Amino acid sequence: MPVFTDFETRSAADLKAVGLANYAEHPTTDLWCVCYAHDDGPVRTWRPGDPVPVFAHLDDPVVAHNAAFEHAIWNAVLAPRYGWPALPVERVICTMARSYAMGLPGGLDGAAGALGLKHRKDKEGHALMLRMARPRSKAGVTPIVWWDDAERIARLIAYCETDVVVERDIYRATLPLGDAETTLYRLDRRVNERGIPFDRVSVEAALAAADMARRDLDSQMAELTGGAVGSCSALAALKDWLHSLG
């Protein structure tokens, strides 16, 4: 029996800037809520401090739209911080992946619209979600202040519940991934979880050496052109200088 899920999170980290793995593992990243529904059942809500929901301990498939996000947050936050069992990728079903496999838009509302579904994404709630995902206080201010008044939290939960309903509709209107696509999806998740190891010390040393060489070349350029061109990257100034030479 599938369990449809959607998470709402907050963090001082910028998801787009740092990437999913760094976002999930950032010490300020936490959850506002987890909304979920068993098959045709009503949508329920878990919040930090509540007991771990029963479905977390079962083997039922866990469905989410862009499930890579829920999978990462589950294992990086819910498991170590709130006592949820780890979520193996084999339990994960992604309705975004199913949508893409059928040539549909990837976004939740786009997929729902293309499929002609009755339920659609709560766009006003989406704007609130974007605000509550970030600190209320300015960057660097401690302690961090969040948008945590009861009215906003209730509205965010309602938004999250709607996403679960839309996601469930998309799941039922799309085909399962084939064996090859499922294998590729799981491999992609494992590769992204593992990451790519690199020698940070050597990389930083190489960047420093490149910066030193750049400054030296810029100095030579300025000297050769009598200060008319201040750097090697100043292409417009270089063209003008060469033109002045006839």
Phi, psi and chi 1 to 4 in degrees:
 res  aa     phi    psi   chi1   chi2   chi3   chi4
   1 MET       -  118.3 -179.3  172.4   65.0      -
   2 PRO   -68.5  147.7   25.7  -34.3      -      -
   3 VAL  -116.2  118.1 -179.2      -      -      -
   4 PHE   -90.3  130.2  -57.2   96.1      -      -
   5 THR  -132.9  155.4   63.6      -      -      -
   6 ASP  -153.7  135.8 -170.2   57.6      -      -
   7 PHE  -111.6  144.3  -62.3  176.5      -      -
   8 GLU  -119.0  126.1  -60.0  -57.2  -21.0      -
   9 THR  -124.3  171.5   62.3      -      -      -
  10 ARG  -143.1  154.0   64.7  174.7 -173.8  -99.1
  11 SER  -170.1  151.5 -179.3      -      -      -
  12 ALA   -79.2  -13.0      -      -      -      -
  13 ALA   -83.2  145.3      -      -      -      -
  14 ASP   -92.0  113.3 -176.4  -26.8      -      -
  15 LEU   -55.4  -46.3  175.1   58.0      -      -
  16 LYS   -67.2  -31.1  -68.6 -176.7  178.1 -179.9
  17 ALA   -79.7  -38.6      -      -      -      -
  18 VAL  -102.5  -15.1  -55.7      -      -      -
  19 GLY    88.3  160.9      -      -      -      -
  20 LEU   -62.4  -47.3  177.7   54.5      -      -
  21 ALA   -62.0  -46.5      -      -      -      -
  22 ASN   -65.7  -37.2  -70.9  -35.7      -      -
  23 TYR   -62.5  -49.3  177.5   88.7      -      -
  24 ALA   -62.4  -35.2      -      -      -      -
  25 GLU   -91.1   -1.8  -64.5  170.8    4.0      -
  26 HIS   -67.3  137.7 -162.7  -87.0      -      -
  27 PRO   -62.6  -20.8   18.8  -31.2      -      -
  28 THR   -90.6   -8.1   66.2      -      -      -
  29 THR   -73.0  129.7  -60.9      -      -      -
  30 ASP  -150.3  175.0 -154.0  -14.6      -      -
  31 LEU  -108.2  140.7  -73.1  106.4      -      -
  32 TRP   -80.8  -43.1  -72.6  112.8      -      -
  33 CYS  -167.0  162.1   64.9      -      -      -
  34 VAL  -123.8  120.5  172.2      -      -      -
  35 CYS  -104.8  140.0  -71.2      -      -      -
  36 TYR  -153.0  157.2   61.9   96.1      -      -
  37 ALA  -145.7  131.5      -      -      -      -
  38 HIS   -81.9  114.5  -66.3  -94.0      -      -
  39 ASP    47.7 -115.0 -158.0   16.0      -      -
  40 ASP   -89.1    2.3  -72.1  -31.5      -      -
  41 GLY   -71.4  172.2      -      -      -      -
  42 PRO   -68.9  156.3   26.5  -35.3      -      -
  43 VAL   -79.1  128.9 -179.1      -      -      -
  44 ARG  -115.8  166.0  -55.1 -178.6 -174.0  -79.8
  45 THR  -129.6  132.3  -59.7      -      -      -
  46 TRP  -108.8  139.3  174.5   92.9      -      -
  47 ARG  -129.9  153.5  -64.5 -154.3   61.6 -146.9
  48 PRO   -50.5  131.0  -30.4   37.9      -      -
  49 GLY   104.5  -20.8      -      -      -      -
  50 ASP   -76.9  157.9  -67.1  -14.7      -      -
  51 PRO   -61.5  152.4  -19.7   31.1      -      -
  52 VAL   -62.8  126.8  177.7      -      -      -
  53 PRO   -64.5  150.2   21.1  -30.7      -      -
  54 VAL   -58.6  -38.3  173.5      -      -      -
  55 PHE   -60.5  -24.9   81.9   84.1      -      -
  56 ALA   -64.5  -26.1      -      -      -      -
  57 HIS   -93.5   -4.7  -62.8  -77.2      -      -
  58 LEU   -93.5  179.9  -56.0  177.7      -      -
  59 ASP  -103.7    9.1  -67.4  -32.4      -      -
  60 ASP   -62.9  146.9  -67.3  -24.2      -      -
  61 PRO   -60.8  138.7  -19.5   30.9      -      -
  62 VAL  -104.9  115.8  174.8      -      -      -
  63 VAL  -102.6  138.5 -176.8      -      -      -
  64 ALA  -153.0  157.8      -      -      -      -
  65 HIS   -95.5  123.0 -160.2   80.1      -      -
  66 ASN    60.6   58.1 -172.0   19.7      -      -
  67 ALA   -63.5  -16.5      -      -      -      -
  68 ALA   -56.1  -36.3      -      -      -      -
  69 PHE   -66.1  -53.1 -179.3   81.1      -      -
  70 GLU   -61.6  -38.9  -84.6   73.8   12.2      -
  71 HIS   -61.7  -44.4 -174.2 -131.2      -      -
  72 ALA   -67.4  -44.5      -      -      -      -
  73 ILE   -66.4  -40.0  -64.3  -63.2      -      -
  74 TRP   -55.4  -52.4 -177.1  -49.1      -      -
  75 ASN   -79.3  -23.1  -72.6  -30.4      -      -
  76 ALA   -95.5  -23.9      -      -      -      -
  77 VAL  -121.3  -56.6 -178.3      -      -      -
  78 LEU   -63.1  -42.3  -72.1  173.0      -      -
  79 ALA   -68.3  -56.4      -      -      -      -
  80 PRO   -74.6  -29.1   26.8  -34.4      -      -
  81 ARG   -96.3  -32.5 -162.3  175.3  -55.5  172.7
  82 TYR  -120.2    7.4  -64.3  108.6      -      -
  83 GLY    80.0   14.4      -      -      -      -
  84 TRP   -73.3  147.9  -69.7   43.0      -      -
  85 PRO   -69.7  153.5   25.9  -34.2      -      -
  86 ALA   -61.2  148.0      -      -      -      -
  87 LEU  -104.9  109.9  177.3   63.6      -      -
  88 PRO   -72.2  147.2   25.2  -31.8      -      -
  89 VAL   -63.1  -23.8   70.0      -      -      -
  90 GLU   -63.7  -21.1  -70.6   75.0   17.3      -
  91 ARG   -87.2  -10.1  -78.0 -175.0   63.4 -168.6
  92 VAL   -89.0  133.6  175.1      -      -      -
  93 ILE  -125.2  129.4  -65.3  176.5      -      -
  94 CYS  -109.6  116.6  179.8      -      -      -
  95 THR   -72.5  -22.2   50.1      -      -      -
  96 MET   -67.5  -44.6  176.0 -178.0  -79.9      -
  97 ALA   -61.6  -40.5      -      -      -      -
  98 ARG   -64.0  -39.0  -73.2  166.9   65.4  127.8
  99 SER   -64.8  -47.8  -62.7      -      -      -
 100 TYR   -60.2  -39.3  -82.6  139.9      -      -
 101 ALA   -62.9  -24.1      -      -      -      -
 102 MET   -99.4    9.7  -67.7 -178.9   62.7      -
 103 GLY    75.9   22.0      -      -      -      -
 104 LEU   -95.0  162.9  -60.5  169.2      -      -
 105 PRO   -59.0  150.6  -21.7   33.0      -      -
 106 GLY   -80.9  -33.2      -      -      -      -
 107 GLY   -63.7  150.7      -      -      -      -
 108 LEU   -58.0  -50.3 -171.3   73.5      -      -
 109 ASP   -71.5  -36.1 -164.3   56.2      -      -
 110 GLY   -63.3  -42.9      -      -      -      -
 111 ALA   -65.4  -43.0      -      -      -      -
 112 ALA   -62.2  -40.9      -      -      -      -
 113 GLY   -66.7  -43.2      -      -      -      -
 114 ALA   -64.3  -30.6      -      -      -      -
 115 LEU   -86.6   -5.7  -71.1  164.3      -      -
 116 GLY    67.8   35.2      -      -      -      -
 117 LEU   -78.9  154.2  -59.6  179.4      -      -
 118 LYS   -69.7  -47.3  173.9 -176.8  176.3 -179.0
 119 HIS   -86.2  140.7  -61.1  107.8      -      -
 120 ARG  -132.3  165.4  -59.1  -66.4  -64.8  -87.6
 121 LYS   -66.0  144.4 -169.0  173.1 -175.7   67.8
 122 ASP   -82.6   99.1  176.1   -2.5      -      -
 123 LYS   -71.2  -35.1  -65.7 -178.3  179.2  178.8
 124 GLU   -66.0  -41.3  -70.2 -175.8    1.9      -
 125 GLY   -63.8  -32.0      -      -      -      -
 126 HIS   -63.1  -40.4 -177.1 -102.4      -      -
 127 ALA   -63.4  -40.3      -      -      -      -
 128 LEU   -65.0  -40.8  175.0   66.4      -      -
 129 MET   -58.5  -44.0  176.6  -85.2  -68.2      -
 130 LEU   -61.9  -36.6  -67.5  175.6      -      -
 131 ARG   -70.0  -46.1  171.3  173.2  -71.5 -173.9
 132 MET   -74.0  -15.2  -67.4 -177.9   66.2      -
 133 ALA   -73.2  -16.5      -      -      -      -
 134 ARG  -114.4  158.4  -60.0 -174.2  -67.2  -91.6
 135 PRO   -62.3  149.5  -23.0   33.8      -      -
 136 ARG   -77.0  -33.0 -175.1  170.2 -174.0  164.4
 137 SER   -80.9  164.5   53.2      -      -      -
 138 LYS   -70.6  157.3  -65.5 -178.3  178.7  179.4
 139 ALA   -57.6  134.0      -      -      -      -
 140 GLY    88.3  -11.1      -      -      -      -
 141 VAL   -78.5  129.9  173.6      -      -      -
 142 THR  -126.2  146.0   54.9      -      -      -
 143 PRO   -70.0  156.4   28.2  -35.7      -      -
 144 ILE   -66.9  136.8  -63.7  173.7      -      -
 145 VAL  -106.9  128.9  179.4      -      -      -
 146 TRP  -109.0  164.7  -56.3  100.9      -      -
 147 TRP   -81.5   74.4  -58.8   88.0      -      -
 148 ASP  -112.7   24.6   58.2   -3.4      -      -
 149 ASP   -73.6  152.1   55.5  -80.1      -      -
 150 ALA   -59.1  -37.4      -      -      -      -
 151 GLU   -65.2  -44.3 -177.1  178.0   -7.8      -
 152 ARG   -67.1  -40.7  -77.9 -168.3  174.8   90.7
 153 ILE   -62.1  -43.2  -68.7  173.9      -      -
 154 ALA   -61.5  -40.6      -      -      -      -
 155 ARG   -68.1  -37.6 -179.4   68.3 -179.8   85.0
 156 LEU   -64.9  -41.2 -177.7   69.2      -      -
 157 ILE   -63.1  -40.6  -69.9  172.8      -      -
 158 ALA   -61.7  -40.3      -      -      -      -
 159 TYR   -61.9  -45.1  161.3   77.5      -      -
 160 CYS   -63.3  -40.5 -170.6      -      -      -
 161 GLU   -60.9  -40.8  -69.7  173.7  -16.6      -
 162 THR   -63.2  -40.3  -61.2      -      -      -
 163 ASP   -60.0  -38.3  -88.1    5.7      -      -
 164 VAL   -62.6  -43.4  171.5      -      -      -
 165 VAL   -63.2  -45.4  171.9      -      -      -
 166 VAL   -64.3  -43.1  177.9      -      -      -
 167 GLU   -59.6  -41.8  169.6 -164.9  -58.9      -
 168 ARG   -62.4  -41.3  178.4  164.3   55.2 -172.5
 169 ASP   -62.8  -41.8  -71.5   -8.9      -      -
 170 ILE   -64.9  -41.2  -67.4  173.7      -      -
 171 TYR   -56.3  -43.0  173.3   84.9      -      -
 172 ARG   -78.1  -18.9  -71.0  178.1  176.4  151.2
 173 ALA   -97.7   -2.1      -      -      -      -
 174 THR  -117.8  162.6   53.4      -      -      -
 175 LEU   -90.5  150.0  -62.7  172.5      -      -
 176 PRO   -63.0  154.0  -17.9   29.8      -      -
 177 LEU   -65.9  146.2  -64.5 -179.5      -      -
 178 GLY   -70.7  172.5      -      -      -      -
 179 ASP   -59.4  -44.9  -69.0  -17.2      -      -
 180 ALA   -65.4  -40.6      -      -      -      -
 181 GLU   -68.6  -37.8  -69.5  168.0  -34.5      -
 182 THR   -63.9  -43.9  -61.9      -      -      -
 183 THR   -60.8  -43.4  -61.6      -      -      -
 184 LEU   -65.3  -41.4 -177.2   60.5      -      -
 185 TYR   -60.9  -45.9  177.5   82.4      -      -
 186 ARG   -66.8  -38.2  -68.1  172.8  177.9  172.8
 187 LEU   -63.1  -42.6  174.6   62.0      -      -
 188 ASP   -58.1  -43.6  176.2   79.2      -      -
 189 ARG   -64.4  -42.4  -72.9  -57.9  -51.9  132.5
 190 ARG   -65.6  -41.4  -67.6 -168.8 -176.3   98.6
 191 VAL   -63.1  -43.5  168.4      -      -      -
 192 ASN   -69.3  -33.2  -81.9  -81.2      -      -
 193 GLU   -69.1  -38.9  -75.1 -178.2  -39.6      -
 194 ARG   -72.3  -39.0 -177.3  177.2   65.1 -120.5
 195 GLY    77.7 -173.7      -      -      -      -
 196 ILE  -121.4  115.2  -58.8  173.5      -      -
 197 PRO   -71.4  143.8   25.8  -32.9      -      -
 198 PHE  -150.8  160.5   65.4   93.9      -      -
 199 ASP   -85.5   96.2 -175.9  -14.1      -      -
 200 ARG   -62.2  -39.5 -172.6 -176.5 -174.0   92.2
 201 VAL   -61.7  -45.2  173.7      -      -      -
 202 SER   -66.7  -39.1  -65.2      -      -      -
 203 VAL   -62.9  -45.3  169.7      -      -      -
 204 GLU   -65.5  -36.5  -69.9  177.4  -15.5      -
 205 ALA   -66.1  -39.7      -      -      -      -
 206 ALA   -65.9  -40.0      -      -      -      -
 207 LEU   -64.2  -39.6  -70.7  172.3      -      -
 208 ALA   -65.1  -40.4      -      -      -      -
 209 ALA   -65.8  -40.5      -      -      -      -
 210 ALA   -64.6  -38.2      -      -      -      -
 211 ASP   -67.4  -38.7 -174.3   58.9      -      -
 212 MET   -64.3  -42.8 -176.1 -178.4  -59.3      -
 213 ALA   -65.0  -38.8      -      -      -      -
 214 ARG   -61.9  -44.6  178.5 -171.8   58.5   78.0
 215 ARG   -64.0  -37.5  -68.9 -162.7  -57.6  -90.4
 216 ASP   -66.7  -43.4  179.3   57.6      -      -
 217 LEU   -67.2  -37.9  -69.1  170.0      -      -
 218 ASP   -63.3  -38.8  -74.2  -12.9      -      -
 219 SER   -64.5  -41.0  176.6      -      -      -
 220 GLN   -65.4  -40.2  -67.2 -177.7   49.4      -
 221 MET   -62.1  -45.0  176.5   62.9   75.5      -
 222 ALA   -62.9  -39.2      -      -      -      -
 223 GLU   -67.5  -44.8 -177.7  178.4   -7.7      -
 224 LEU   -66.5  -30.7  -71.5  170.1      -      -
 225 THR  -100.6   10.2   61.9      -      -      -
 226 GLY    62.7   30.5      -      -      -      -
 227 GLY    85.0   -1.0      -      -      -      -
 228 ALA   -68.3  -33.3      -      -      -      -
 229 VAL  -121.3  116.7 -177.5      -      -      -
 230 GLY   -85.5  -15.3      -      -      -      -
 231 SER  -154.1  159.7   69.1      -      -      -
 232 CYS   -67.2  -24.1  -65.5      -      -      -
 233 SER   -87.4   -4.1   59.8      -      -      -
 234 ALA   -81.7   72.2      -      -      -      -
 235 LEU   -63.7  -40.7  -64.6  179.1      -      -
 236 ALA   -62.6  -44.2      -      -      -      -
 237 ALA   -65.6  -36.3      -      -      -      -
 238 LEU   -66.3  -41.7  178.3   58.7      -      -
 239 LYS   -61.5  -43.4  -70.7  178.8 -179.7  178.7
 240 ASP   -62.8  -40.7  -69.3  -18.4      -      -
 241 TRP   -65.6  -45.1  179.4   73.3      -      -
 242 LEU   -62.9  -37.6  -69.3  171.9      -      -
 243 HIS   -64.3  -36.5 -178.3   73.2      -      -
 244 SER   -68.0  -20.5   70.5      -      -      -
 245 LEU   -80.1   -8.8  -62.2  178.0      -      -
 246 GLY    85.8      -      -      -      -      -
